Amino acid sequence: MNGPSATPPPPPTKQKSSLEDILLKLGPITSVSYEPFQSEPKQPARPLLPPSFPRNPHPFDYFSLFFTYDVFQTITTNTNRYANIQRLQVAQERAREWTDLLIEELYVFLGTIIYIGVHEEPQIEMYWNTDFNKGPIHSISSHISLCRFEQVKRYCHISCPENDEKEGYHLPSNKIWWYKLEPLASSIQASSQRYYSPSSEVSIDELMVRCFGRYVSPPFLLLFPLLFILIFILTPSLDLYILIRC
């Protein structure tokens, strides 16, 4: 019968190298070559507006640099596709009447969202109030009804629902978590690089992080803070920024 196993000896501890040993390994200082970093000449931030940009621009002209007509066409098409898919899953007697969204309606809807961001009310229904004794009277009701606004907000979709299903973006294994913002996110990124040249010294003060909660507004509104920061940079007047901020 074998006897008790011997305890293995502890591993040898490695002694810390002294400064002299480190310098000895590096060799003589004369053999070290150093080339100082040459920074680029400083340049201020500047807009790169297209030649066709109006001399006396309207706030909408700046807005259209980022939200182009093609982007609105894409959102309108995908919203109608998403609405048709969702309404197939709802009993007809419970479904509200829906007509396909038009590009002009989407402009009005987005303008309403911006207006609501400027003129805050405690309840969304108050923007369609018609009784002066119950609160202020807004002009939104003359452009879009409350029912239509809620419908568009419910079905508003940027990405193509059929393509999302085909690519499996809805699966937990998907790493492209911002897929519902495409192609709008890429379009705004491309416009930002095309129309703005940052200065040599850039300071970042905010961090856009992923939200794991439920966001009741259309997903493209998540891009609005960054969008209006860029519009503020492009506009020469602070008053113009205040006019278009949400």
N, C-alpha and C positions, 0 to 999 in steps of 0.2 A: 504494500500500500504506500502510495507516494506521500511524502510529508507535506506540510503546509507550503504553499507557493511563496516564494520570496517577493517582498515588496519592491517594485521597480524603482530605481533611483530617480529622484526628481530631475527634470530637464535642466541643463545648465542655463543659468541666467546670462543674458547678453549684456555686457557692460556698455554703458552709454559712452559714445565717442566724445572726446573733449574737442574744444574749438581748434586746438592745435592739430589734432588728428584729421579733422575735416578739411582744414586749410592745406594740410599735407597731401590729401587725396586730390584736391582741386588743382594742385600744381602752383607754380609761380604766377603772381598777379599779372605779370607782363604778357602772359600768353592768352589772357582773356580779352576778346574784342567786343566792343560795345558800340552800337549805332543808335543814337537817340531817335526817338519817335518824332516824325515830322507831321504835325497836324495840318489839315487843309485850311486855307484862308477862311476867316469867319465870313458868314453871309447871313443877312437877315431873312426872316420868313417873308414869303411873297406869294401872292396868288398867281396862277397860270391860267387866266381866263381865255376862252377861245376867241379867235378874231371876230366871230359873228356876235359876240356878247354885246348887248345894247350899251350905249354910252350913258344913258340915264336908266339904270336897271330898276325893275320892280322887285320886291321880295320874292315873288313867284319865279323870277328868272334865276335867282340863286337856288331856289328849291328844285327847279327843273334840272339843274346840273346833276343832281343825285337821284331824284325820282323822275326818271325819263318816261316818255310816252310808252316805250317798249316794256318798261317795268310795270307800268299800270296795265298794259295789255295782258301781260303774263299773270298778274295777280287777279285780274278780272276773269280770265279763262279758267284758272285753277280754282277760284272761288265757286264758279258755276259747276265745275266738275265735282268738287267736294260736296256742294249742296245737293246735287242729284244723287250722289252715293248715300249720303246720310238720310235723305228723305225716303229712300227705298226701305230703310229699316224702321220707319215710323208708320203707324197705322194712318191711313188716309183721313179718317174722321178726326184724328188728333192733330194732323199737320196743318200748319198755317199755309195760306196761299203764298206761293213763291214764284216770282218772275226772274228770269236771268238778269244778272247784274250788268249794267252798262258802264263803260269807262267813265262817262260823265258823272254817274252816280258815285263811283269810287272816289273821284276828286272831291265831291261834296261830302262824302263820308269822312275822308281824311281831314278835310277842312273843319268838319264838326269836331273831330277828335282834338285838333289843335285849339279850336275855340274853347272847348271844355277845359283844356289844360290852362288856359289863360283866365277864364272866368269860372271860378270854382263855386259849385253849389253842393249842398249836403246830399242831395238825391238827384239821380240822373233824370227823373221825370220832370224836375223843375225847369229844365231847359226848354220844355214844351209847354210851360205854364201859360195860360191865356187870361188869368185873373190877376189884375194888378194888386188886389188886396192880399193875395197869397204869396206874392214875391215879384221879383223883376220879370219883365217881359223880354225874352230873347227872340232873335229873328231866325233861329234854326228851323222852327216849324214851317216857315215859308219855303224852305229848301228841301227838307226831308222829314218824313213823319217818324214818330217814335217807334212805331212797329217796324218800319223799313230799316231804321237804324239798328234796332236790336237783331233783326234778321241778318243784316250784312255783318254785324259784329260776331254773330254766332257762326257763320259759315266762311268768314274771311280766311283765305288760305293762299299762302305764297307758293309753296312747293307743289309739284304735281302729285296728287294722291295716288294715281295709278303707278307712277314711277317709284314712289316711296314704298309701296307694297311690293313691287317687283324686286327692288334692290334690298328689301328686308331691313329698311331703316328703322322700322318699329320694333325690331327684335332687341332683347337685352344685350346681345353681343355687338350691336352697332356702336361704333366709337365716334361717328359723326353726329354728335348730339344736337348740332345747330342745323340739321338738314331741313327743318321746317322754315328756316329763314333764307334758304337758297331758292332762286338765284339772286335775291335782293341783296344779301350780305356781300356777295362777291361783286355785285354791280356798284354798291356804295364804296367798297374798298378800292375798286378800279378808278372810280371818279375822284376819290380822295387823293390818290397818287397822281392822277392826271391834272388836277386843278389846284394843287397846293404843293409848294416847295418849303419844307420846314427849315428853320434856322440851324446854324451849326450847333447850338446848345438847345436841347429839347428837355423839358421837364414834364414828367408824368405825375399827375396829382390824383387820378382816379383809377379804380380797378373794376372792370366789368367781369363779374363772376357768374358762374352758372347757377340758375335758380332751380331748386328741386321742388318748389311749391307750385300751386296752381295759379296761373296768371289769367285773369278774366278778360283782358283786352287783347286785341290782335297781336300776334308775335312780333310783327315788324316794328311795333312801338318800342321794343327793347333797344332798337338802334337809334331812336330819336335823340337821346342825350349826346352821343358821339356826333350825330349828324349836325345838330345845331351848334355844337362847339366849332365844327369846321365852317359852317355858314357864318358864324360870328367872326372867324378869322378872315374870311373872304370879303366880308362887307366892310366898307370904310367908315361906317357910322354906327355908334352904339345904339342910337335910336332905331335904326333899321333892324338890329338884332332883337331889341325888345319887342318890336312889332311882330316878328315872325316866330319868336320863341314859344315853346309850348309849356 
